[in-house]
């Protein structure tokens, strides 16, 4: 089986290719590969078989044609100069025709016969006259692609608020839905400046630790649950999901912060959530009986629940 290598192409794209010609390749070598429209130049990014297998390349059909020579590098430099001229001219024509579109990038095929312009727009844009202007001036096949703001950020690249390069331009393959509900579950401030990325959309990293937050939230008692302790009944006021702790209020109005490790064992029920009218099996003999709808299935009190509380005679 032929060796598979990962090659970095234009626009932060990374694709897999077959080294069926058994070329001696090293990391950061410039190579000519088979692209969607003819040939393309790229850089060898990864060739370790074990790491390639972890990335699951799937069915790879395109090949590495050859290692880039001096003529290929000169051609690539010439294409970069033409790209800058094409982008400047395209922006002039967009302004002249008063089109509501934001040009983000331009990419020229290796042979120079095709030029692709990438832009973003809020609405559909009629760019037929613009294509005629570009084709007559650049003498190449023109293609305009409308992309979303996230794809635009991926192509432009940059640094996020964490100080590292964008996830979308380095390792993230696909964009997954990110909602405000994810931010609420992590108890983040719903400030657009804090939870939005450079693209103006919610940051993709809001979904990275969501499962851990949900797991912690499931183990904590819900707000409004009543817990029985040596000091009497305590009502849960709020939860700190990240710190895995809750704030409770006693009968006298005092508030206490209790860690999850010091809480009575679950499961916990909020008033009105349970209408079975039975004793909680998990609570043991110390559980409060449920006599009807809306009764609390509180758990057996623990002596170490509140450090300052001494166990009562009933608890002993």
Backbone as numpy.savetxt, mean C-alpha at the origin, in Angstrom:
# Nx Ny Nz CAx CAy CAz Cx Cy Cz
16.68 -25.75 -18.65 15.84 -24.55 -18.65 16.71 -23.30 -18.65
16.30 -22.29 -19.42 17.10 -21.08 -19.55 17.04 -20.26 -18.26
18.10 -19.53 -18.03 18.18 -18.66 -16.86 17.20 -17.51 -17.01
16.59 -17.10 -15.90 15.67 -15.97 -15.88 16.33 -14.83 -15.12
16.31 -13.64 -15.69 16.88 -12.46 -15.05 15.81 -11.38 -15.02
15.92 -10.51 -14.04 15.01 -9.36 -13.95 15.75 -8.12 -14.43
15.11 -7.39 -15.33 15.73 -6.23 -15.96 14.91 -4.99 -15.62
15.61 -3.93 -15.24 14.97 -2.65 -14.94 14.88 -1.84 -16.22
13.65 -1.43 -16.56 13.40 -0.68 -17.78 13.03 0.76 -17.44
12.54 1.48 -18.43 12.16 2.88 -18.22 10.95 2.96 -17.31
10.82 4.10 -16.63 9.66 4.34 -15.81 9.57 3.46 -14.59
10.69 3.04 -14.02 10.76 2.19 -12.82 10.14 0.82 -13.05
9.93 0.43 -14.30 9.38 -0.89 -14.58 10.48 -1.94 -14.47
10.10 -3.09 -13.93 11.02 -4.23 -13.82 10.31 -5.47 -14.35
10.91 -6.11 -15.32 10.29 -7.28 -15.95 11.32 -8.41 -16.02
10.79 -9.62 -16.23 11.62 -10.82 -16.29 11.83 -11.23 -17.75
13.06 -11.69 -18.01 13.42 -12.10 -19.37 14.24 -13.40 -19.30
14.17 -14.17 -20.39 14.94 -15.40 -20.49 16.32 -15.11 -21.06
17.33 -15.67 -20.44 18.69 -15.59 -20.97 18.96 -16.88 -21.75
18.16 -17.07 -22.79 18.25 -18.30 -23.57 19.52 -18.39 -24.40
20.22 -17.29 -24.60 21.47 -17.29 -25.38 22.69 -17.44 -24.49
22.45 -17.72 -23.21 23.53 -17.98 -22.25 24.58 -16.87 -22.24
24.10 -15.63 -22.19 25.01 -14.49 -22.09 25.57 -14.39 -20.68
26.82 -13.99 -20.58 27.44 -13.83 -19.27 27.06 -12.45 -18.75
26.09 -12.43 -17.85 25.53 -11.17 -17.36 25.89 -10.95 -15.90
26.12 -9.72 -15.57 26.36 -9.31 -14.19 25.35 -8.23 -13.82
25.22 -7.98 -12.55 24.31 -6.93 -12.10 24.75 -5.58 -12.65
23.76 -4.79 -13.02 23.94 -3.42 -13.57 24.51 -3.43 -14.98
24.55 -4.58 -15.64 24.94 -4.62 -17.05 23.81 -4.08 -17.91
24.16 -3.29 -18.91 23.18 -2.80 -19.87 22.91 -3.89 -20.91
21.62 -4.16 -21.16 21.24 -5.22 -22.10 20.13 -4.71 -23.01
20.01 -5.37 -24.16 18.93 -5.12 -25.11 17.97 -6.30 -25.01
16.70 -6.00 -24.77 15.71 -7.04 -24.55 14.55 -6.87 -25.52
13.74 -7.93 -25.61 12.51 -7.88 -26.40 11.44 -7.13 -25.61
10.89 -6.10 -26.22 9.85 -5.30 -25.57 8.53 -5.45 -26.31
7.54 -4.72 -25.84 6.22 -4.80 -26.45 6.24 -4.30 -27.88
7.02 -3.26 -28.15 7.13 -2.70 -29.50 8.60 -2.70 -29.90
9.12 -3.83 -30.29 10.50 -3.92 -30.74 11.47 -4.13 -29.59
12.64 -3.52 -29.72 13.69 -3.68 -28.73 13.64 -2.56 -27.70
14.28 -2.85 -26.54 14.36 -1.86 -25.48 15.67 -2.08 -24.73
16.18 -1.02 -24.14 17.41 -1.12 -23.37 17.07 -1.08 -21.89
17.78 -1.88 -21.12 17.53 -1.93 -19.69 18.79 -2.31 -18.94
18.65 -2.46 -17.64 19.76 -2.78 -16.75 19.44 -4.03 -15.97
20.39 -4.96 -15.89 20.18 -6.19 -15.13 20.02 -5.82 -13.66
18.87 -6.15 -13.11 18.56 -5.78 -11.74 18.70 -6.95 -10.77
18.38 -8.15 -11.22 18.39 -9.32 -10.35 18.63 -10.56 -11.18
19.52 -11.44 -10.71 19.80 -12.68 -11.44 20.00 -13.88 -10.53
19.89 -13.69 -9.22 20.02 -14.82 -8.31 18.82 -15.74 -8.46
19.01 -17.03 -8.78 17.86 -17.94 -9.01 16.94 -18.04 -7.81
17.50 -18.05 -6.59 16.66 -18.18 -5.40 15.76 -16.96 -5.23
16.31 -15.76 -5.43 15.51 -14.55 -5.30 14.50 -14.43 -6.43
14.90 -14.86 -7.61 13.96 -14.85 -8.74 12.76 -15.74 -8.44
13.01 -16.90 -7.84 11.94 -17.84 -7.52 10.98 -17.25 -6.50
11.51 -16.47 -5.54 10.64 -15.85 -4.54 9.68 -14.84 -5.16
10.09 -14.21 -6.25 9.26 -13.21 -6.90 8.21 -13.83 -7.82
8.28 -15.14 -8.04 7.29 -15.86 -8.85 7.10 -15.19 -10.21
8.06 -15.30 -11.09 7.97 -14.61 -12.38 6.87 -15.13 -13.29
6.42 -16.37 -13.08 5.37 -16.93 -13.92 5.91 -17.39 -15.26
5.09 -17.29 -16.29 5.47 -17.73 -17.63 6.23 -16.61 -18.33
7.53 -16.78 -18.48 8.39 -15.77 -19.11 8.65 -16.19 -20.55
8.34 -15.32 -21.49 8.50 -15.65 -22.91 9.49 -14.75 -23.63
9.67 -13.53 -23.17 10.59 -12.61 -23.84 12.02 -12.90 -23.44
12.94 -12.51 -24.30 14.35 -12.89 -24.13 15.26 -11.66 -24.07
16.42 -11.90 -23.52 17.52 -10.93 -23.59 18.23 -11.15 -24.92
18.27 -10.12 -25.75 18.83 -10.27 -27.09 20.36 -10.22 -27.06
20.91 -9.23 -26.40 22.37 -9.08 -26.36 22.75 -8.10 -25.28
24.02 -8.06 -24.99 24.54 -7.02 -24.11 24.70 -5.73 -24.91
24.37 -4.63 -24.26 24.43 -3.34 -24.95 25.88 -3.00 -25.31
26.06 -2.55 -26.54 27.36 -2.13 -27.02 27.45 -0.61 -27.02
28.59 -0.10 -27.47 28.81 1.34 -27.45 27.80 2.06 -28.35
27.48 1.47 -29.48 26.51 2.09 -30.37 25.12 2.14 -29.73
24.78 1.10 -28.99 23.48 1.08 -28.32 23.40 2.17 -27.25
24.48 2.36 -26.51 24.48 3.40 -25.48 24.39 4.79 -26.10
25.04 4.99 -27.25 24.94 6.28 -27.93 23.52 6.52 -28.44
22.90 5.46 -28.94 21.52 5.58 -29.39 20.58 5.92 -28.24
20.82 5.33 -27.08 19.99 5.61 -25.91 20.16 7.06 -25.47
21.40 7.58 -25.48 21.62 8.99 -25.13 20.91 9.91 -26.12
20.96 9.55 -27.39 20.29 10.37 -28.41 18.77 10.36 -28.20
18.23 9.21 -27.81 16.79 9.13 -27.55 16.38 9.99 -26.35
17.24 10.03 -25.33 16.91 10.84 -24.15 16.83 12.33 -24.53
17.71 12.78 -25.42 17.68 14.18 -25.85 16.41 14.46 -26.64
16.04 13.53 -27.52 14.81 13.69 -28.30 13.58 13.68 -27.40
13.62 12.91 -26.35 12.49 12.86 -25.43 12.26 14.20 -24.77
13.33 14.85 -24.34 13.19 16.15 -23.69 12.63 17.19 -24.66
13.11 17.16 -25.90 12.58 18.10 -26.90 11.11 17.80 -27.19
10.77 16.51 -27.27 9.38 16.14 -27.55 8.45 16.55 -26.41
8.92 16.41 -25.18 8.09 16.79 -24.04 7.87 18.30 -24.00
8.90 19.07 -24.27 8.76 20.53 -24.28 7.79 20.98 -25.37
7.91 20.39 -26.55 7.02 20.77 -27.65 5.58 20.35 -27.35
5.41 19.19 -26.77 4.05 18.72 -26.45 3.39 19.64 -25.43
4.13 20.11 -24.45 3.56 21.02 -23.46 3.15 22.34 -24.09
3.92 22.80 -25.07 3.55 24.02 -25.77 2.23 23.86 -26.51
2.07 22.71 -27.19 0.84 22.47 -27.95 -0.36 22.26 -27.03
-0.13 21.64 -25.89 -1.22 21.46 -24.92 -1.71 22.81 -24.42
-0.78 23.71 -24.13 -1.16 25.04 -23.67 -1.83 25.83 -24.78
-1.34 25.65 -26.01 -1.91 26.40 -27.14 -3.35 25.96 -27.41
-3.63 24.66 -27.30 -4.97 24.13 -27.57 -5.85 24.10 -26.31
-5.29 24.58 -25.19 -6.05 24.70 -23.94 -6.68 23.37 -23.53
-5.86 22.36 -23.51 -6.30 21.03 -23.09 -6.05 20.86 -21.60
-7.02 20.31 -20.90 -6.90 20.09 -19.45 -6.26 18.74 -19.20
-4.97 18.67 -19.36 -4.23 17.44 -19.15 -2.86 17.77 -18.57
-2.36 16.87 -17.75 -1.08 17.08 -17.06 -0.08 16.07 -17.59
0.84 16.52 -18.41 1.87 15.63 -18.95 2.85 15.26 -17.85
3.14 13.97 -17.74 4.03 13.51 -16.68 5.33 12.93 -17.21
5.29 12.24 -18.34 6.50 11.56 -18.81 6.36 11.27 -20.30
7.50 11.05 -20.92 7.54 10.66 -22.32 8.56 9.54 -22.47
8.24 8.59 -23.33 9.13 7.45 -23.53 9.23 7.15 -25.02
10.45 7.07 -25.50 10.70 6.78 -26.90 11.21 5.36 -27.05
10.71 4.65 -28.05 11.20 3.30 -28.31 12.67 3.35 -28.70
13.33 2.21 -28.55 14.78 2.20 -28.78 15.13 2.55 -30.22
14.31 2.14 -31.18 14.60 2.47 -32.58 14.15 3.88 -32.96
13.44 4.56 -32.08 13.03 5.94 -32.33 11.81 6.11 -33.20
11.11 5.03 -33.54 9.96 5.10 -34.43 8.65 5.36 -33.69
8.64 5.22 -32.38 7.42 5.40 -31.61 7.72 6.25 -30.37
6.84 7.23 -30.11 6.98 8.07 -28.93 5.67 8.01 -28.15
5.76 7.69 -26.87 4.59 7.55 -26.02 4.60 8.65 -24.97
3.50 9.38 -24.89 3.34 10.44 -23.90 2.36 9.95 -22.84
2.73 10.15 -21.58 1.88 9.75 -20.45 1.33 11.02 -19.80
0.03 11.02 -19.56 -0.60 12.19 -18.95 -1.73 11.74 -18.04
-2.11 12.62 -17.15 -3.25 12.39 -16.26 -4.24 13.52 -16.45
-5.51 13.19 -16.30 -6.58 14.17 -16.47 -7.79 13.71 -15.69
-8.55 14.67 -15.19 -9.74 14.34 -14.42 -10.87 13.85 -15.31
-10.91 14.32 -16.56 -11.98 13.95 -17.46 -11.39 13.47 -18.79
-12.24 12.97 -19.63 -11.82 12.51 -20.95 -11.34 13.70 -21.78
-10.23 13.49 -22.50 -9.61 14.57 -23.27 -9.62 14.19 -24.75
-10.04 15.10 -25.58 -10.00 14.91 -27.03 -8.66 15.45 -27.54
-7.72 14.54 -27.77 -6.37 14.98 -28.17 -6.06 14.61 -29.62
-7.06 14.49 -30.46 -6.81 14.10 -31.86 -6.00 15.16 -32.61
-6.33 16.42 -32.41 -5.57 17.48 -33.08 -4.15 17.57 -32.52
-4.01 17.27 -31.23 -2.68 17.29 -30.63 -1.80 16.21 -31.24
-2.37 15.04 -31.48 -1.60 13.96 -32.08 -1.11 14.36 -33.48
-1.96 15.04 -34.24 -1.54 15.49 -35.58 -0.38 16.46 -35.49
-0.43 17.37 -34.52 0.66 18.34 -34.35 1.97 17.62 -34.01
1.90 16.67 -33.11 3.11 15.96 -32.68 3.68 15.10 -33.80
2.82 14.42 -34.54 3.30 13.54 -35.61 3.97 14.34 -36.72
3.42 15.49 -37.08 4.02 16.30 -38.15 5.34 16.92 -37.72
5.49 17.19 -36.43 6.72 17.83 -35.95 7.81 16.82 -35.60
7.45 15.69 -35.00 8.43 14.73 -34.51 8.72 13.61 -35.51
7.86 13.46 -36.52 8.07 12.44 -37.57 8.23 11.05 -36.96
7.29 10.70 -36.10 7.29 9.38 -35.46 5.85 9.02 -35.14
5.65 7.76 -34.82 4.32 7.32 -34.42 4.05 7.80 -33.00
2.92 8.47 -32.82 2.61 9.11 -31.54 1.53 8.29 -30.83
1.74 8.11 -29.52 0.76 7.43 -28.69 0.63 8.21 -27.38
-0.61 8.53 -27.03 -0.89 9.22 -25.77 -1.65 8.27 -24.85
-1.15 8.10 -23.62 -1.76 7.20 -22.65 -2.17 7.99 -21.41
-3.44 7.86 -21.08 -3.93 8.50 -19.86 -3.75 7.53 -18.70
-3.09 7.98 -17.65 -2.81 7.16 -16.47 -3.38 7.84 -15.24
-3.56 7.07 -14.19 -4.05 7.63 -12.93 -2.94 8.34 -12.17
-3.33 9.03 -11.12 -2.35 9.79 -10.35 -1.38 8.85 -9.63
-1.83 7.66 -9.27 -0.91 6.71 -8.62 0.13 6.20 -9.61
-0.31 5.88 -10.83 0.64 5.47 -11.86 1.59 6.61 -12.21
1.10 7.82 -12.15 1.96 8.97 -12.41 3.05 9.09 -11.36
2.69 8.90 -10.10 3.69 8.94 -9.03 4.69 7.80 -9.18
4.22 6.64 -9.63 5.12 5.51 -9.84 6.16 5.83 -10.91
5.75 6.46 -11.99 6.68 6.78 -13.06 7.63 7.91 -12.67
7.11 8.90 -11.94 7.95 10.04 -11.59 8.93 9.70 -10.48
8.54 8.79 -9.55 9.36 8.36 -8.43 9.57 9.54 -7.46
10.06 9.23 -6.30 10.30 10.23 -5.28 10.39 9.59 -3.91
10.35 10.41 -2.86 10.46 9.93 -1.48 9.16 10.20 -0.75
8.73 9.24 0.05 7.54 9.40 0.85 7.83 10.08 2.17
6.82 10.28 3.01 7.04 10.91 4.32 7.94 10.10 5.23
8.13 8.81 4.94 9.02 7.98 5.74 10.48 8.20 5.39
10.74 8.93 4.30 12.11 9.18 3.88 12.66 8.16 2.90
11.87 7.16 2.54 12.31 6.14 1.60 11.61 6.34 0.26
12.13 5.67 -0.77 11.53 5.77 -2.10 10.12 5.20 -2.09
9.29 5.68 -3.00 7.91 5.23 -3.07 7.85 3.71 -3.17
6.91 3.13 -2.44 6.70 1.67 -2.54 6.28 1.29 -3.96
5.44 2.13 -4.58 4.93 1.81 -5.91 6.02 1.81 -6.97
7.09 2.57 -6.76 8.16 2.64 -7.75 9.31 1.70 -7.44
9.27 1.00 -6.30 10.38 0.11 -5.95 9.98 -1.36 -5.94
8.94 -1.72 -5.19 8.63 -3.14 -5.07 7.15 -3.47 -5.22
6.28 -2.50 -5.09 4.84 -2.78 -5.14 4.42 -3.06 -6.58
3.82 -4.22 -6.79 3.42 -4.59 -8.15 2.09 -3.97 -8.54
1.07 -4.19 -7.71 -0.28 -3.73 -8.02 -0.77 -2.80 -6.92
-1.71 -1.96 -7.30 -2.33 -1.06 -6.34 -3.57 -1.74 -5.75
-3.65 -1.75 -4.43 -4.79 -2.32 -3.74 -5.66 -1.20 -3.18
-6.96 -1.44 -3.05 -7.84 -0.38 -2.51 -7.45 0.02 -1.09
-7.41 1.31 -0.84 -7.12 1.87 0.48 -8.26 2.82 0.82
-8.88 2.64 1.97 -10.05 3.42 2.36 -9.81 4.15 3.67
-10.69 5.11 3.96 -10.61 5.83 5.23 -10.91 4.92 6.41
-11.67 3.88 6.16 -11.98 2.94 7.25 -10.70 2.32 7.80
-9.73 2.07 6.94 -8.45 1.50 7.39 -7.75 2.47 8.34
-7.80 3.76 8.03 -7.18 4.75 8.91 -7.92 4.85 10.24
-9.24 4.75 10.21 -10.01 4.81 11.45 -9.72 3.60 12.34
-9.59 2.43 11.73 -9.31 1.23 12.52 -7.96 1.31 13.20
-7.03 2.08 12.63 -5.72 2.25 13.24 -5.66 3.49 14.11
-6.81 4.13 14.31 -6.93 5.30 15.17 -5.98 6.43 14.75
-5.90 6.67 13.47 -5.08 7.74 12.94 -5.92 9.01 12.78
-5.25 10.13 12.88 -5.94 11.40 12.67 -6.28 11.53 11.19
-7.54 11.81 10.90 -8.00 11.88 9.51 -7.63 13.23 8.90
-6.35 13.52 8.91 -5.81 14.73 8.33 -5.25 14.39 6.95
-5.80 14.95 5.87 -5.30 14.59 4.53 -3.80 14.76 4.36
-3.23 15.74 5.02 -1.80 15.93 4.91 -0.98 14.85 5.58
-1.59 14.12 6.52 -0.87 13.07 7.25 -1.03 11.70 6.62
-2.17 11.43 6.01 -2.43 10.09 5.51 -2.45 10.00 3.99
-2.11 11.09 3.31 -2.08 11.10 1.84 -0.64 11.06 1.36
-0.44 10.38 0.24 0.88 10.30 -0.36 1.13 11.44 -1.34
2.23 11.34 -2.07 2.56 12.39 -3.04 1.57 12.43 -4.19
0.87 11.31 -4.44 -0.11 11.25 -5.51 -1.42 11.93 -5.13
-1.59 12.29 -3.86 -2.82 12.89 -3.41 -3.86 11.89 -2.95
-3.57 10.60 -3.07 -4.46 9.55 -2.61 -3.97 9.01 -1.26
-4.80 8.20 -0.63 -4.40 7.61 0.64 -3.16 6.75 0.46
-2.25 6.80 1.42 -0.99 6.07 1.32 -1.23 4.56 1.29
-0.50 3.88 0.43 -0.63 2.43 0.32 -0.23 1.72 1.61
0.66 2.31 2.39 1.15 1.65 3.59 0.11 1.59 4.69
-1.05 2.24 4.50 -2.11 2.12 5.50 -2.64 0.69 5.59
-2.41 -0.09 4.55 -2.92 -1.47 4.53 -1.90 -2.48 5.01
-0.66 -2.07 5.26 0.39 -3.03 5.58 0.17 -3.69 6.94
-0.19 -2.92 7.96 -0.32 -3.43 9.32 -1.78 -3.54 9.76
-2.69 -3.46 8.82 -4.10 -3.45 9.17 -4.52 -4.75 9.85
-4.01 -5.88 9.40 -4.40 -7.16 9.99 -3.98 -7.23 11.46
-2.81 -6.66 11.80 -2.36 -6.66 13.19 -3.26 -5.79 14.06
-3.67 -4.64 13.54 -4.56 -3.77 14.29 -5.91 -4.45 14.51
-6.41 -5.13 13.48 -7.69 -5.80 13.62 -7.60 -6.94 14.63
-6.48 -7.64 14.65 -6.31 -8.71 15.61 -6.28 -8.17 17.04
-5.60 -7.04 17.23 -5.56 -6.43 18.56 -6.94 -5.92 18.97
-7.67 -5.35 18.02 -8.99 -4.83 18.34 -9.96 -5.94 18.73
-9.81 -7.11 18.12 -10.69 -8.23 18.45 -10.43 -8.75 19.87
-9.20 -8.63 20.34 -8.87 -9.14 21.68 -9.19 -8.14 22.78
-9.41 -6.87 22.41 -9.76 -5.86 23.39 -11.27 -5.79 23.58
-11.75 -5.46 24.77 -13.19 -5.30 24.97 -13.69 -4.07 24.23
-14.89 -4.11 23.67 -15.41 -2.96 22.93 -15.79 -1.83 23.86
-15.88 -0.64 23.30 -16.29 0.53 24.08 -17.73 0.33 24.55
-17.97 0.54 25.83 -19.28 0.33 26.41 -19.42 -0.96 27.16
-18.45 -1.89 27.02 -18.52 -3.15 27.75 -18.30 -2.89 29.25
-18.95 -3.69 30.08 -18.85 -3.56 31.53 -18.07 -4.74 32.08
-17.02 -4.44 32.82 -16.16 -5.46 33.41 -16.32 -5.41 34.93
-16.37 -6.58 35.57 -16.51 -6.65 37.03 -15.13 -6.87 37.65
-14.79 -6.05 38.61 -13.49 -6.12 39.26 -13.70 -6.08 40.77
-12.59 -6.08 41.50 -12.66 -5.99 42.95 -13.22 -4.67 43.42
-13.17 -3.61 42.58 -13.73 -2.30 42.92 -15.16 -2.12 42.43
-15.69 -3.15 41.79 -17.04 -3.04 41.25 -17.01 -3.07 39.73
-18.11 -2.65 39.13 -18.24 -2.65 37.68 -17.46 -1.49 37.07
-16.78 -1.79 35.98 -16.01 -0.79 35.26 -16.50 -0.75 33.81
-16.67 0.44 33.28 -17.14 0.62 31.90 -15.97 1.04 31.01
-15.84 0.38 29.87 -14.77 0.69 28.92 -15.11 1.99 28.20
-14.22 2.97 28.29 -14.44 4.28 27.66 -13.86 4.33 26.25
-12.63 3.90 26.10 -11.96 3.95 24.80 -10.84 2.92 24.80
-10.40 2.59 23.61 -9.35 1.57 23.44 -8.15 2.17 22.72
-6.98 1.74 23.09 -5.74 2.08 22.41 -5.25 0.82 21.71
-5.60 0.72 20.43 -5.36 -0.52 19.70 -3.87 -0.78 19.56
-3.10 0.25 19.23 -1.67 0.04 19.00 -0.96 -0.37 20.28
-1.29 0.27 21.41 -0.67 -0.06 22.69 -1.34 -1.26 23.36
-2.44 -1.74 22.80 -3.19 -2.86 23.36 -3.57 -2.59 24.82
-4.32 -1.53 25.00 -4.78 -1.12 26.33 -6.15 -0.46 26.20
-6.86 -0.37 27.31 -8.16 0.29 27.33 -8.22 1.24 28.52
-9.09 2.24 28.40 -9.38 3.16 29.49 -10.77 2.82 30.02
-10.87 2.66 31.34 -12.14 2.30 31.96 -12.50 3.34 33.02
-13.79 3.40 33.34 -14.29 4.35 34.34 -15.03 3.59 35.43
-14.72 3.94 36.67 -15.39 3.28 37.80 -16.66 4.03 38.17
-17.31 3.55 39.23 -18.57 4.15 39.65 -18.41 5.57 40.15
-17.23 5.92 40.63 -16.99 7.26 41.15 -16.53 8.24 40.08
-16.43 7.78 38.84 -16.02 8.66 37.75 -14.53 8.67 37.48
-13.74 7.92 38.24 -12.30 7.86 37.99 -11.97 7.01 36.78
-10.93 7.40 36.09 -10.51 6.68 34.89 -9.19 5.97 35.15
-9.07 4.76 34.58 -7.87 3.95 34.74 -7.47 3.40 33.37
-6.17 3.31 33.17 -5.64 2.71 31.93 -5.16 1.29 32.25
-5.72 0.32 31.58 -5.42 -1.09 31.85 -4.87 -1.73 30.59
-3.75 -2.42 30.71 -3.17 -3.14 29.58 -3.95 -4.42 29.32
-3.81 -4.94 28.12 -4.52 -6.15 27.75 -4.13 -7.32 28.63
-2.87 -7.39 29.03 -2.42 -8.51 29.86 -3.08 -8.52 31.23
-3.56 -7.36 31.70 -4.18 -7.28 33.02 -5.70 -7.36 32.98
-6.27 -7.52 31.79 -7.72 -7.60 31.67 -8.22 -9.00 31.96
-9.47 -9.13 32.39 -10.06 -10.46 32.54 -10.12 -11.15 31.19
-10.11 -12.46 31.16 -10.14 -13.16 29.88 -11.45 -12.93 29.14
-11.39 -12.89 27.81 -12.57 -12.70 26.97 -13.34 -13.99 26.78
-14.35 -14.00 25.93 -14.74 -12.88 25.06 -15.54 -11.83 25.81
-15.58 -10.61 25.23 -16.28 -9.50 25.84 -17.52 -9.18 25.01
-18.53 -8.67 25.70 -19.77 -8.31 25.01 -20.16 -6.91 25.42
-20.60 -6.15 24.44 -21.11 -4.82 24.69 -22.61 -4.91 25.00
-23.10 -4.02 25.83 -24.50 -4.03 26.21 -25.37 -3.96 24.95
-26.27 -4.93 24.81 -27.16 -4.98 23.66 -26.66 -5.85 22.55
-25.37 -6.28 22.59 -24.84 -7.12 21.54 -25.26 -8.57 21.69
-25.64 -8.99 22.89 -25.97 -10.39 23.14 -27.38 -10.48 23.70
-28.19 -11.36 23.15 -29.55 -11.53 23.62 -29.87 -12.99 23.91
-28.84 -13.77 24.22 -29.07 -15.19 24.44 -29.61 -15.47 25.85
-29.35 -14.58 26.83 -29.89 -14.75 28.17 -29.29 -15.91 28.93
-28.07 -16.32 28.56 -27.42 -17.44 29.25 -26.14 -16.99 29.91
-25.61 -17.81 30.81 -24.33 -17.52 31.44 -23.21 -17.63 30.43
-22.18 -16.83 30.62 -21.00 -16.93 29.77 -20.17 -18.12 30.22
-19.97 -19.05 29.30 -19.21 -20.25 29.65 -17.75 -19.92 29.93
-17.22 -18.93 29.16 -15.81 -18.59 29.35 -15.58 -17.87 30.66
-16.66 -17.32 31.27 -16.47 -16.54 32.47 -16.30 -17.36 33.71
-16.74 -18.63 33.68 -16.58 -19.46 34.86 -17.63 -19.14 35.90
-17.40 -19.56 37.15 -18.39 -19.41 38.22 -18.58 -17.97 38.62
-17.62 -17.10 38.34 -17.73 -15.71 38.77 -18.45 -14.83 37.78
-18.96 -15.41 36.65 -19.61 -14.58 35.64 -20.98 -14.16 36.11
-21.39 -12.97 35.71 -22.72 -12.48 36.06 -23.74 -13.17 35.21
-24.87 -13.64 35.76 -25.88 -14.32 34.97 -26.59 -13.36 34.04
-27.02 -13.88 32.91 -27.79 -13.08 31.96 -29.24 -13.46 32.06
-30.09 -12.52 32.41 -31.49 -12.82 32.62 -32.37 -12.37 31.47
-31.80 -11.90 30.43 -32.64 -11.48 29.31 -31.86 -10.65 28.33
-32.57 -10.07 27.39 -31.92 -9.30 26.33 -31.22 -8.07 26.91
-30.05 -7.83 26.47 -29.29 -6.68 26.92 -28.48 -6.93 28.16
-28.48 -8.16 28.73 -27.67 -8.44 29.91 -26.21 -8.56 29.53
-25.30 -8.22 30.45 -23.87 -8.28 30.20 -23.37 -9.67 30.51
-22.53 -10.19 29.63 -21.84 -11.45 29.89 -20.43 -11.10 30.33
-20.31 -10.58 31.54 -19.01 -10.17 32.04 -18.24 -11.38 32.51
-16.95 -11.20 32.61 -16.08 -12.32 32.95 -15.78 -12.33 34.44
-15.23 -13.45 34.91 -14.86 -13.60 36.31 -13.80 -12.58 36.68
-13.90 -11.96 37.85 -12.90 -10.96 38.24 -11.55 -11.61 38.49
-10.51 -10.84 38.22 -9.14 -11.31 38.48 -8.52 -10.44 39.54
-7.75 -11.07 40.41 -7.15 -10.33 41.51 -6.11 -9.33 41.03
-5.51 -9.62 39.86 -4.45 -8.72 39.37 -4.99 -7.72 38.37
-6.34 -7.59 38.27 -6.89 -6.66 37.29 -6.47 -5.22 37.58
-6.75 -4.76 38.80 -6.28 -3.45 39.23 -5.27 -3.64 40.35
-4.03 -3.23 40.15 -3.01 -3.49 41.15 -3.34 -2.93 42.53
-4.06 -1.77 42.57 -4.31 -1.16 43.88 -5.53 -1.76 44.57
-6.27 -2.67 43.91 -7.48 -3.22 44.48 -7.15 -4.52 45.20
-7.63 -4.66 46.46 -7.43 -5.89 47.20 -8.60 -6.83 46.94
-8.35 -8.13 46.86 -9.42 -9.09 46.62 -10.43 -9.09 47.76
-11.70 -9.16 47.43 -12.76 -9.21 48.44 -12.94 -10.63 48.92
-13.82 -10.78 49.97 -14.07 -12.11 50.51 -14.71 -13.03 49.48
-15.60 -12.47 48.65 -16.24 -13.30 47.65 -15.25 -13.81 46.62
-14.26 -12.98 46.30 -13.25 -13.41 45.33 -12.37 -14.47 45.92
-12.14 -14.45 47.25 -11.32 -15.45 47.87 -12.11 -16.74 48.06
